[in-house]
């Protein structure tokens, strides 16, 4: 049986030139966190799969 991958919709902020940087404070042992320099949105990326797991922060629901 092939491994199923979690699919998360693309962040609407991504297409508007927002820049991501590594955020050690929000990173966990399972996920790397990156914060947007412009809006403060945090995205968590799985170390295991390399896919975005979720978005957190003040801009997480904007444009949805």
C-alpha positions as CSV (number, residue, x, y, z in Angstrom):
1,X,0.0,0.0,0.0
2,X,1.6,3.4,-1.0
3,X,2.2,5.9,1.8
4,X,-0.5,8.6,1.9
5,X,0.7,12.2,2.1
6,X,-1.0,15.0,4.0
7,X,-2.1,17.7,1.6
8,X,-2.3,21.3,2.9
9,X,-3.6,24.1,0.7
10,X,-1.0,26.6,-0.4
11,X,-0.6,29.7,1.7
12,X,-2.3,32.7,0.0
13,X,0.5,34.9,1.4
14,X,3.2,33.0,-0.5
15,X,2.2,34.4,-3.9
16,X,2.4,38.0,-2.6
17,X,6.2,38.1,-2.1
18,X,6.3,37.3,1.6
19,X,9.6,36.1,2.8
20,X,10.1,33.1,5.1
21,X,12.9,32.7,7.6
22,X,13.7,29.9,10.1
23,X,12.2,30.3,13.5
24,X,13.9,28.2,16.2
25,X,11.4,29.1,19.0
26,X,8.4,27.6,17.2
27,X,10.2,24.6,15.7
28,X,9.5,21.2,17.3
29,X,11.3,17.8,17.1
30,X,8.9,16.8,14.3
31,X,8.5,20.1,12.4
32,X,10.6,23.0,11.3
33,X,9.0,26.4,11.8
34,X,9.4,29.4,9.5
35,X,7.9,32.8,10.0
36,X,6.9,35.3,7.4
37,X,8.9,38.6,7.8
38,X,6.0,40.6,6.5
39,X,2.9,39.3,8.2
40,X,4.2,37.1,11.1
41,X,2.4,33.9,9.8
42,X,4.2,30.7,10.9
43,X,4.3,27.6,8.8
44,X,5.3,24.2,10.1
45,X,7.0,21.8,7.8
46,X,7.4,18.1,8.6
47,X,11.1,16.9,8.8
48,X,9.9,13.4,7.8
49,X,7.9,14.2,4.7
50,X,9.0,17.7,3.8
51,X,5.4,18.9,3.4
52,X,3.8,21.9,5.1
53,X,1.7,20.5,8.0
54,X,-0.1,23.7,9.1
55,X,0.0,27.4,9.3
56,X,-0.3,29.3,12.6
57,X,-0.4,32.9,13.7
58,X,-2.2,36.2,13.1
59,X,-2.4,35.7,9.3
60,X,-3.4,32.1,9.2
61,X,-7.0,32.7,8.2
62,X,-6.6,35.8,6.0
63,X,-7.7,35.4,2.4
64,X,-9.4,32.1,3.0
